[in-house]
């Protein structure tokens, strides 16, 4: 029987989706084009934000797959032997850390992006 202690595994999986959603919506900014330098900066910023969103999304996709595989084994192992719960939870956190690394890379990718018509 799967116990209630397996709930943190599902919380970790939902965190991956929430982070991807926030990074994708974070980059929605409207702007106007007047100067050629502003246009180039906006195009660079658009591609940087697209790349960051794609990076974070793919990393969290693979993070979710890893957490799902480990979580399935964790739930079964916890049902078989309750003393393994803490050990399995630590392994689960390692799989979830991949998503945090992807978020950090996405933030670094968008840190140089400047959008808008102000210099």
C-alpha positions, 0 to 999 in steps of 0.5 A, spaced: 500 500 500 502 506 498 502 511 504 501 519 504 509 520 505 509 519 497 506 526 497 512 530 496 514 526 490 508 529 487 509 536 489 516 535 486 513 533 479 508 539 480 514 544 481 517 543 474 511 545 471 510 551 475 517 553 473 516 552 466 510 556 466 513 562 470 519 563 465 515 562 459 510 568 461 515 572 464 518 574 457 511 577 455 513 584 454 510 589 449 515 594 445 515 599 439 520 599 434 523 606 432 531 606 431 535 600 428 539 599 434 533 598 438 530 593 433 537 589 433 537 589 441 529 587 441 531 581 436 537 579 440 532 579 447 527 575 443 531 570 441 535 570 448 528 569 451 526 564 446 532 560 448 531 561 455 524 558 455 526 552 450 532 551 455 528 551 461 522 547 458 526 542 456 530 541 462 524 541 466 521 536 461 527 531 462 527 533 470 519 531 470 521 524 467 527 523 471 522 524 477 517 520 475 521 514 474 524 515 481 518 517 484 514 510 481 520 506 484 520 510 491 513 509 492 513 502 491 520 501 495 516 505 501 510 500 500 515 494 501 520 497 506 518 504 510 525 505 512 527 506 505 523 513 505 529 518 507 534 515 502 529 515 496 527 522 498 534 524 497 535 521 491 528 524 489 531 531 490 537 530 486 533 528 480 529 535 482 535 539 482 536 538 475 530 542 474 533 548 478 539 548 474 535 549 468 532 555 471 539 558 473 541 557 466 535 560 463 535 566 468 543 567 466 541 567 458 535 572 459 540 577 464 543 580 458 536 581 454 533 588 454 527 589 451 523 596 449 524 603 446 528 606 452 536 606 451 
